[in-house]
Amino acid sequence: MSEQSGSSSDQQERTELPIERGFPIERVNEIAAKEGRAKMYYRPIYTMHKWWARRLGCVFRAISLYTLLDDPEKVSVFEPGHEGETLAGYGDDADGGPEVDIASLLERVDMSDPESLWELYPKDVRVEDKKVLDPFMGGGTSLVEASRFGAEVVGNDLNPVAWFVTKKELEAGQTDVEKLEEAFEQVKEDVADEITQYYKTPCPNGDHEADVMYNFWVKELECVSCDHTVPLFRDYRVGKGRYENDDKYNVLCPDCGEVTFVDDWQSESSCNNCGNRFVPKEGNASRGKYNCPHCGQKYGITDAIQEQNGFGLRMYAIEYYCPTCDEKDGFGRSDVKGYKSVDQADIDRFEDAKAEWVESDELHQYVPNDEIPYGAVTATDSDLRYDGHDVFNHSYNRWADMYNTRQLLSLSKLADSIDNIEDDNIQEYLLLALSGTLRSNNQMVGYDYAYNKITNMFKSNSFDPPQQPTEGNVWGAKYGRGTFEAIFNLVKSGVEYASAPTERFVKDGESIETSPFEKSIGDNFTIHQGDMRDLEFDEEFDAVITDPPYYDNIIYSELSNFFYSWLKPSLSEKYEHFTWEKTPSAESIVANPAEKKGEEEFETDLHQGFSKIRDCLKDDGFLAFTYHHSDSESWGGLLESVCDVGFEVTATYPISADINKLTKGEAVSFDIVVVARPIDDTQPASWNSLRRDIYRTARRTRQQLEESRELSRGDIGVMEMGACFREYSKHHGKVQRDGDIMDAKEVVQEIYGIIQEASDIGVEDVFIDLLDTSNVSYDDVNKLSRGTNATPDDLKEMHLYNQDDGFELGTWDNEKRQAYIQERVNGDGGDHLSNLDKLQFLRYRYEKGQAVQNYVEKWDVDDDLRELAGRLADVTGDDTYTRVLGDRDITSY
């Protein structure tokens, strides 16, 4: 039995999984770093529709590879691009190579070298007789990846939108792309011309029309003191100069309303139209208040909105693209695609659309006029204590309020046309595209002036009403983000990928794409909508692979109502769970103050969830899940829930992919893979004996990983914890200390201390690692500090790095670091100096030709100081560190 895997004495007969012996996190992270930035190229199926906190596909593919492959007799491997031929057959035909020995690949996986099985990652691997459950399927990543191995997959989610998104992902592999394209062309013929006519503008270069990419709007209020109309401009930027000079800006003149080009938006500028002098940086609204330019009154914006029963909206600028000018000579790129002021024709066009909307009663059935539910992400009641934005204070009371009338008219015309598609499956893919289009075509979307693009509506995982909303071209011009045409192309790409998926892997730093796999996505699946605690399965599944909810990280139930409100009119006749007023939230396993659910309720719900998972699993099955870890408290709660219901943790692995999840505004420390197996019973143990076992396990694990793997100390620390959790979980609920039973949270706190004691890694160790890092940055400080006794703040306090003028390490010749040492060096005996302080001080004096011997004698050089000097000399190539401690020719200066 390897160090990383674990099994109680009565479970010895079950097959040990590869993932319990090792997992190639280095290789997974190589792919994850690339896939995270380019999801639409790596796995387009996951870009068909938004879902929050979606795990990367490469992570779940690797988990499936290292868990589902346990019996070599039931594994087949096919070479992508060679239809119907196993890898062994292809090898014989190609070069007479030997058969692939699956048993040998499985057997060779261990903690020190987990990569023998990795050679199958880019192959079309199939397994027999595997049934996989994901009871928290969310966006469906785990099910899609397991289905690619030929497993029968079963999914469940409480949220109807998650259910619908996953349903379409798993049906994509059996969907006819030609029929989908034909349906799109039908919708295009029905409404594309009508919608695009709403998004035309007089071209600044001649007597013709250009396509609108974006209309820029600003909210307006009446001043409470003088009734002057106050536009809520934070500043007057319109967009950064693209083609002339990307340091310059297009800005709006607050006097004449023209878009003008300036050298610097933060300094006083002059309008090219009227000559008005102004500072574009200085708008009328900041810090939640407006500043009336007429009388100087300052007043709360939301207070004024409530008192005036809403706000006004004024279109003030347009970003356009002109295909006519693009085909002519003599026009530069900034003439063909740029910014312009609003003409009367633009205002008239909007008013015409508004009038048409009022008269189009038959289209109103598609528009969600339901009230926005009160919740943690929609209100800021002090009792909720959640970092959301109060949409009600901004006068958004119904979902339809989040759109202007031209958007409502365009979106409802799309919905009406899609409603006429006869093929239910194809119709649902077009509905998926319509739902995806909503994210970019509403009044919650702003504009990123520095990058000339619209902002992400859910950038804060809440509803954040901008004061300057941006209206996109709903159908789409040649350029522009989030249009219906662009989103449909994402959906189509997902469907094409599902029928013949490829895999990308990294070799020598380069991403390589395989030929298409013969195995399509989603051949054998079932998905359910409902509370996972109501699932009626009994010891039916070989595996549960999932991503369970994490405390209050993201409250999906409330955010998804945004999509649900538009899907409901079209899907309510087909699916009961689209007949409800809103998505279920009270039953969600998440801390939600709006439902009066906090930490205690979350832990109770999660405990029940793991209990249901235990019921669903076969006795020799396994649970593998990703988890967003932040601190020992969350680890303790997790371990308590898992072990209480009859699991032992057999391995944990850090995954750095997708770590920028927000928990109350702060990045979660790690994404982690946890592996657990059912256990029939635990054995009593005293804390003293268990502590010794845990300490030895931590030391042994760290030593083995440091000798054989290129991992950060934080990564090693997570794997140490997994090994320690394995030791504890065999005795959960029966560990005694001073006559009392220790709970998991207490044990986790102790394990944290044991790991730190076993590693004894401090500031000096982290600094030496930084010296040995090329292109070092603050991210390296943060990464290398994880799992150690050092923190980034510790290093900063000692001036071992600073970021005042870009990132700098506090080397011996760094001015700020040396000033810090000089202030401390005159204390009696030097007790307040670290060994690193002493060596850098001696190195500095030697460079200046100053005496060092008196300090060497004063500080009584010991083995620790000499050992550190040797390490510094090795990592820097500068043997002066060692010579100043013992060479009289040098130390006699």
N, C-alpha and C positions, 0 to 999 in steps of 0.2 A: 504494500500500500504506500503510495507516494505521500510526500509531506503535504501537498495542497489538497488532496482529497480526504474525505472523512467518512467513516461508517461505524455505526455501533456494532457491538458484538453479534447481535441477532440479525444483522442485515448483511453479513459477509457474502452471501451468495449472489447478491444483485450485481449486475454489470457496472463496472466503473466507467463513467463517461470520460471522453477525452477532455472536456472542459473542466472536469474535476482534477485533472492532472496538469493542465497547462492551457494557456490561452495567449495567442500572439498579438498582444495589445499594440506592440510596435507597428506591426503590419496593418492592423485595423486602423490605427490612427493616421498612418500614411495616406490611406484612402479617404478617411473621414475628413482630413484637412482640405482635401480637394473637393470631395463631394459636397461638403457643407457650403462651399462657395459657388457650386455649379450643379445644383440638384437637377435642373432640367436636362442636363446632358448625361448625367450619371444614371438617374432613374426618373424619367419624365412622368411616370405613373403617379408620383407623389406631388407633382405640381399641377395636377388637374383641378385641385380645389384646396383652399386654405384649411388646415387644421393646426391647432396650437401645440407647441412643444413636441412636435413629431420627431421621433428617433430617426437617425439616419439609416438608410437601407443597408449599408455595408455592415453596420453593427449587428443588425438582426440576421443578416445572411451568415456572418461569422458565428453567431450564437447557434444558429440552426446547424451549420456545418459541424461544430464541435459538440453538439448534443444529440442530434438525430442519427448520426453515424455511430452505432454501437455494435452492430452485428455485421461483420464483413460479408456474410452469406446473403444479406438482404440489401446490398448496396451495388448500384450500377453506375458507371461513370462514362459519359459520352463526350466526345470531342466536339465543341461548338463548330458548326459549319460543315460537319460530316454526318449527314442525316442517317440516323439509325445505327451508326457504328459505335460500339463501345470504344473506350480509350485503348483497351488492349488490342482490339482489332485494328484500330487506326495505326497503332504503333507497329504492329506486325507488317501492315501494308506499306508503311512509310519507310521504315529503316530496320525492320526485323527486331525491334525492341522487345523486351520481355513484358509479360503481363504485369498490369498494375497490381501490386500486392496490397490490397486494402487492409488486411489484417496487420501487416507490418507497419503501415502508415499509422494506424490507430494505436498500435502498441508502443511506438516510439515517442508518442507525445508525453512530455513531462514538463515540470515547472522550469527546468533549466533550458530546455529546447523544445518549445511547443510547435515548431513550424513544419514538421513532417507532413501533417495533414493539410497545411496551408497550400500545398501545390494543387489541391483540388478546388481551391476557392474559385478560380476562373473556369472551372469545368461544369458541364451539365450533369449534376449529380442527382441520382434518384434513390429514394429509400422505399422499402416496402413495409406495409402494415404499421404505419405510424399515424396516430390521431392526435392532433394538437389543438389546444383550446387557448384563446385569449379572451378572458372575461372582461377586460378593460380595453377593448380594441382601439378606441379612439379613431385615429386616421388609418388604421389597418395595416401598418407597416409589418408587424410581426406575422400576420396571416399571409400577406402577399409573399414574403420571403420564404416562409415555410412551405407554401403551396408550390413554389418553384422546385422544391425537392420531391414533389409528388405526394406529400403528406395530405391526409384528409384534414381540413382545417375548419374549426368551429369558432365563431366570434360572437361577442355580446357587447353591447354598450347601452347605457341608459339614455344617451342623447340621440334623438332621431336624426340630427344632421350628421353626426359621426356614423350612424348606421347607414345613411344614404350614401355618403362619400365612400365608405368601405365597400358597400354593395357594388357601386359602379367600378371601383378598382378591380374587384374580383370577377366581375362580369366582362371586363375589357378584353381579356384574352379570347373570348368566344364571340366578340362583336365584329361585324362586318364593317370595315373602314370605308368601303365604297358607299354603303348605305348611309353611313354617317355623313360623308361628304355630300351626297345627294340631298340629304335633309338640310344641311347647312345652305346649300345653293338655293333650296326652296325658300328658306327664311330670308336669304339675301335678296332674292327676287321680290319677295313680299314687301319688305320694309327698309332695306338698306338705303335706297335713294331717298325715301321719306325722311329717315333719321338724319342722313348726312346733310340734307338741305337745311336742317336747323343749325348746322355747324359750318356755315360759310361766312366769309367776311370780305369786304372790299380790299383787294390787294393794294398795298402802298405803291406798287410799281407800275400801275396801269389800269385801264378800264376793264377789269375782269375780277373774278372772285378767287380767293385763296381758301384753303381748308383750315378750319380752326383746330388746333391741337388742344389748347386750353383757354378757357375764359377765366379771368381773375376777378374775384368779387371781394368787396370789403363790407363788413357790417357797419351800420351807422346808428347812432343814438341821438336823441334830442338832449341838449345840455339842460340839466335841471335848474340852472340859474338864468340862462339867457335865451333858451330855446334854439340856439344855434345848432345846426346839424354837425355832429362830430363823427368823422370817419375813424374807425378803430385801427389805424395803421400803427403797427409796432415800429416799423421803419418804412422807407419808400422804395426799397428794392423791388424790382420786377424780375430780373434774371441776370445772371453773370454773362459777360461777353463771351461768345463761343468762338467766333472766327476772327474777329478783329484783334482782340487781346483778352485773354482769359483772366487778366487782373482787373479789367474794367467792368462796369456794371451798367445795365439798363435800369433807370430809376424813373419814378413817377414824380413829375413836378406838382407839388401840392397847390400851386397857384393857378396854373392854366390847365392842369390835368393831362399834359402831354407826356409821352414816354421819351426820355432823353438819355443820352449816353454820357457817362461821367468817368473820370479817371479813378476816383476813390469815393466809395459810398459813405465812408466814415468821416470825410472832411467836407468843408464848405465847397459847394459846387454851383455851377450856373446852368440854368435851363437854356438849351439851344433854341427853344421856340420863343420864350417871352423874356429871357434874360434874368429871371428871378434868381436871387442868391438864396441858397438853403443848404442845410446839412441833411442828406438823405437818411442818416442814421437816426435822426431825431423825429420819431413819430408822435402820435397823439395818445398811445396806449401802452402802458407797461405796469407790471406788478399788480394786475387785476383792476387797475383804475384807468380812466380816461382823463386827459388834460385838454380842456376846451381851448382851442386856439383863439377864440374870440374874447372870452372873459377871464380865462385862466383857472376856471373852476376844476378841481379834481374830485372825482366821484367814482365809487365802486361800479364796475361794469355790470356785474350780475344784479346788483341792487337796482340799477337803472333799467335793466331788461325786465325785471319783475314789475317795477312801477309803471313801465310803459307797455306792459303786456307784449313784449317782443322787441324786435329790432328791425331796422330797414336793411336792405341789401342794394349795393350799387356795383355794377360792372365797371371796372376801371382800366383794364388792359387785356390784350389777347396775345397768345403765342400762336403763330400761324406757320403753315407750309404752303407754298404755291407751286403746284405741279406745272402750271403754264410757264412761269418764269424759269423753272428748273430745266425746261426743254430749250430755252433760248440762250444765245450767247450774250455776253456782256453783263451778266448778273453774278455777283459774288454770293458765297454761301449765306452771308448775313442778310442778303436781300431775299433769297429764296426761302429761308427759314429763320424767323426772328420774332421780335416783339413789336407791337404797335398799340397805339391808343384806340379807344373805343369810338366808333362813328355812330351817328344816329341810325344808320342801317343795321348796326349790330343790336341796338336797343329795340328797334322795330321787329327784328327777326325773333328776339326773345318774346316780345309781347304777342307776336303772332302764334308762337308755340303755346304760350300761356292761354290764349283764347281758344285754341284748338283743344287743349286739355280740358277746359271747362265744358266744352260742348261734347266731349267724347265719353258719354256716360258708360258705354259698353266696355271701355278699357279700365274703368275704376275698380272692377271686380278683381283685377290682378294686383292692385296696390294695397299694401298692408296698412290699414287704418287703425289697427289695434293700438291700445295704449302701451307705452314702453313700461315693462314691469319695474317696479321699485326693487333695487338690489344693490349689492356692494360695489358693482362697477358702474352703476348708473346714478348713484346718489352719494352725497358726502355727509350724510347725517353723522354727527359725532359718535353716535352709538355704534356705527358700523366699523369704525377704526380700520378702514381699508383704503389703500392708496388709489382711489378712483376719481372720476370727474363727475360732477353733478350735472347731468344733461338737463334736468328739470329747471334748474336755475338759469340755464341758457335758453329756455323756452322751447325745448324739444320734449314734447309730451306724448306724441304718437310717432310710430316708426316712419310714417310718411313725412313728418316734419324734417327728417334728415336729408331730404332731397328737394331741389327746386322743381318747379313745374315742368321745365323742359326735360329734366332727367326722368321725372315720373312719366311723361308722355312717351319718351323714347324707350324706357325699360318696359312699360306696359305693352307697347306695340310689339316688342320682342317676345314678351310672354304670350301675347295673343297669337302670334304667328307660330310659336313653338307648340301651342296647344292644339294646332291643327295637324301636327305630325302624327300619322296613324300608328307607326311602329312604337310600342310603349318603351322598349329598351332604348331605341335611338332618341326618342323624345326626352328621356331622362338624361341622356348625355348633354343635350342642348340646354336642358334646365340647369344642369351642373355648370355649364358655361355661363349661363345667365346669372346664377348665384355668385360665381366667381367674379363676374363683372361688377357686382355691387360694391366690392371693396374699393374700387377706384372711381366710382361714379356716385358720389354722395357729398353732402355738405360737411362731412367730417374730414375731408381730404384737404391738406394744405400743399404748399409748394416749397421745395428745397432750393433756395436761391443760389446756393453755392454750387449745386450740381445740376441745375436746370432740369429738375424732374419733380413729379408729385411725391408726396410723402407717404409712408406706410400708415394706413388708417389705424392698425392695431399695434403701432410701435410701442405703446405703453401697456398693451393688453387691457385696455379700457377704452372708453369713448372720450376723446379729447377734442372738444369743439374748437376749431380755429377761428380767429377773428377775421382771417382773410381766406375763405374757402376757395378752392380751385375746382372748376367744372371742366371735366374732360369731354372729348368727343366720344359719345357712347358707342357708336358703331366703329369709328376709327378712320383716321387718315393714314398716310404712309408712315408718319411718325407719331409717337405718343404711347403712353403706358396704360395698361389695364382696359383696353377697349374690348368690345364684345368679339370682334374678329380675332384679336390677339389671344384672348382667353380661350376661344374655341380652338385655336391652333394648339394651345397647350393640352386641351382635352384630347384632341385628335392624336397628338404625339404620344400621350399616355396610352391610348388604345392601340396604336401601332406597336409600341414597345411591349405591351402585354402579350401580344400574339407571338412575338419573337424577341424575347428580352435578350439583351447582351449584358456582359459584365465588364467593369473596368477595374484594373488593378495597377499597382505602381511597381515599376521595375527600373532600378537605377535612377530614381527620382522622376521618371517620366510616366505619365498615365497611358495605359495601353487598353484598347477596347477589343473584346473578343468578337468573333463572328456570332451571329444570332443563335440562340439555343433553340432546339427543336421543342422543348417543353415549354408550353405557354403558361400563363398565370391563371390560377383559379379554376382548375378543372373540377375539383371536388371540394365544395365548401357549403357551409350553412352559417347564416348569421341571425342573431336574435336581437331584439330591442327590449330592454327592461332592466330591472335591478338584478345585478349578477347574483345577489344573495338568494334570488328566487329560482336559479337554474336547477333543473331536476336531473342531474347526472350523478351516477354512483360508480366510482372506480372505473371510469370509462376511458380516460385519456392517458396516453403514454407521456405526454408533456403538456405543461402550461408555460407558454412563453409570452410575457406581457410587460407592460409599462404601467404599473399601478399609480394612482393619484398621489401627489405629494403635498400634504397639508393645504396651504392656501396659495400655492404657486400661481395657478391660473384658474379662474372660475369659469370653466368652459360653458356651463349651462347658461349663464347669463350672456356671455359674449355671442354664443351661437344663435340666440334669439334674433340677432340681426339677419342671419341667413334664413332661419326658420320662418320668419314672418312672410318672406317672399315665396318660399317653396310650398308653404301650406295651401294656398289656393289651387295649385296645380296637382298636388299629391294627395290631398285630403280624401278624394273619392277612392283612391287605390289603397291607402295605408292608414290604419286607424291611428297610429301615433303621429299623424300629421293633421289630426282633427282638433288637437288640444289648443288651448289659448296660448301656451308657451311651452318651452322645453321643461322637463322635470328638473327641479333644483333641490327640493327638500330631501329627496332620496339620495342625492349625489354624495359620494364619499369624498368630501373636501371640507376644510374649515371655511365657513361662510357666515360672517356676522349677520348678514341679512336674514339667514335662516336660524340664527341663534345657535350656531354650531362652531365650537372652538376646538382647542387642542384635545380636550378630553373626549368630545364627541367624535372627532376625527379618528382618534386611536381606537375607540370602540368600534366604529364602522370598519376600519381597516382590519381589525382583528376578526370581525365577522366575515370580511371578504376572504382573508387567508383561510379561514375555517372552511368556507365553501370550496375553495380551491383544493384543499386537502381531501374533501369528500369526492371531488371530481376525478382525482388522480388515482391511477392504479398504485398498488403498494410499491412496485418497483419503478414507478414513474419519477419525474423530476419537475421541479419548478425553476425556471430561469427568468429573471426579470431585471430591468434597468431601474435605477433609482437615483434621485437627485439628492445628494448628501450635502449637508452643510455643517453639522456639528454633532457632538457626542449625544445630545438630547435626541436628535432625530434618529441617529443610529440606535440608541437604546430603545426607543419606541418601536422601531422597525423590528429589531431582534426579538423584542418581547412578543410582538404580534405573530411573527413567523414561528417562533419556538413554542409558544403557548398552544398552538393548534396541532402540533405534532410533526414539525419539520426540524431537521438539523441543517445548518448552513455548512456547505462543503467547499465553497470557494467564493472569493470576491475578486473582481478585477476593475481597475480604473479605466474609464474610456474618456478621453479628453474631448471627443467630438461634441459639438453643440452645448458647451458648458455655460453659455451666456444666458441662462434662464434667470428671470427676475423673481426674487422673493422679497416683496416689500422693497423693491428698488435696488437690491444688492445681488451680485452674481453668486450663484450657487458654487460651492467649492469643487465638487466632483460630480461627474456622471459615472455610475458604477453598475457593473453587472454582478448580480448576486445569484448563486446557484444553491438550491436546497433540495433535500430528499426527505421523503416520509421516514419517520422513526417510530417504532412501536412503543418504546419506553426509554426513559432516561435513568441514569444511574446516580445514586447519591455520591457526593464528594465534599470534602472540606475545602474551604477557600485556600487554606495554606497549601494543600497538595495540588489543587488546580492551578493556583498561581505559579507554582514551580513549573508545571507542565506548559502553561501559557508563556512563561518567560523563555523557556528553552525553545518552544516553537517559534516565537518571535525572532530570537537570535539566529536559529537555524535557517529560517526562511530568508531573513535578510542576507545572511552570509551566502546562501546559495544563489540568490538573485543578483547580488553584487558581483559575484564571480562569473556569472554566465550571461547576464542580460544587460543591455544598455537602457536602463530605466531611470527616470528621475527618482529622487528620494521620496517624493510624494506618492508616486506610483507604487514604489516598493512598500511604503507604509500601508496603503490600502490592501495590498496582497497579504501583508503581515496580519492585518486585522482579520482578513478572511480566514487565515489559518488559526488565529486565536479564537474566532467565533466558532469554528468547527470544534475546537476543544471544549468550549463552554456549552455549546448546544447539545452535546451528549449528556449533560448533567442539568439542563435547564429546569428550574423549579425545585432543585434538590441540592443546591450549593449552600452550605452552612458556614456562617462566620459568627463566632461568639454566641452560638445557640440560635441565631436567627437565619432565616432563608433570605439570600440576596436576590433581588430582582435584576432583570437584564440591564436596566439603566445604571444601576450601581456597578455591575460588572463591566459595562462598556467604559465607564469613567476610569475604572482600575486598569483596563486594557490599554486605554490611551496612555496612561502613565507608564505602564510596563513597556510599551513599544518605544516610548521616548527614552526610557532608561536603557532598554536593550540597544538602541541605536546611538544614544548619547551624541547626537549631531547638533552642533551649535553654530554660532555666528561665523566662527573662523572657517568651519568646514564649508558653509554655504559660500563664503567669499572666495575661497580657493576654487570652488566649482565655477563661480562667475569668471574668475581669471582665465579659466580653461574653456570658456564659451566664446565662440566667434560671434561677432556682431551682437554683442550683449545688449540687452534692453531691460526695461522694468518688468516685462513679462517673464524674463528668465529669473529675476529676483523672486517674483511671486511663485513661480513653478518650483524653483529649487528650495524654497523655504517650507513647502508643504511637507507635513509629516516629520518636521524637525523641531528642535527646541528654539529655533530662530524664527523671527517674523520680519517682514519687510520694514516694519517700523523700528525694530531693533537695529537693523543695518543702517537705516536712515539717521537714527539718533547718533550713531557712531561716525556718521559722514563716510560710510563705506560706499555710498553712492549718493548722487544728487541729480536733480532734474531741472536745475535753474536755467541752464543754457543748453538744453538737450541732455541726454543721459550720459553721465560720467561715473566711472568707478573711482572709489577712493583709494587709489594706489599711493605708494609712498611719496610720489612727486606731485600728488594732487594738492593744490593750495588749501582747499577747505579741510581736507582730511588732516593735513599736517598741522593746520592751525588748531584743530580739535585736540591733537596729541600734545602739542606744545603747551596748551593750557593745563593739561593734566600731569605733565611730566615732572613737575617740581615737588610733588607730594612726598612725604616721608616714606622711604622704602619702596615706592612705586607700587604699593599694593592695589591701588585703584586703577592701574594700567593692565590691560589684557596683554597676553603674549604677542598678539598681532600688533598692538600699539607699540610695544617695545621694539620689535623687529623692524617695523616701518620707521620708527624714530632713529634707530641705529643706521638703517640704510640711508636715510636722509642726511645724517651727520657725516657719514662716510663720503657721500657725494659732494658735500660742502668742504671736505678736507678738515673736519673738526674731530676732536678726540672722542673715542667711543669706549676705550678700555675702562675708564672709571665707572661708566654705567654698567658695563658687563660685570664688573666685580661687585658693584652695588646691588645688582639684581640677582646675584647668585644663580647663574644659569643652571637649569635642570634638564632632565630628559625631555619633558614636554616642550620646552622652548626650542631645544635642538631639533626635535622631531618636526615641529612646525616650520622651522627655518629650512629644513630639508625639503619639505613639501612645497614651500614657496619657491625655492630654487628650482625644483623640478618643473613646476607649472609655468614659471616665467622664463626659465633658461638663464637666470641670473644667480650665479653661485655666491655673490656678495653676501646674501642672507646668511649663508653658513660660515663664510670666511670671517665676518665681523665678530663671530662668537669664539673664534679660536686661533686665528692667524695673527701672531704678534706683529708681523710686518705691516699689517693693516691697522690693527687695533691700537697701535702705539702712536697714532697721529696726535 
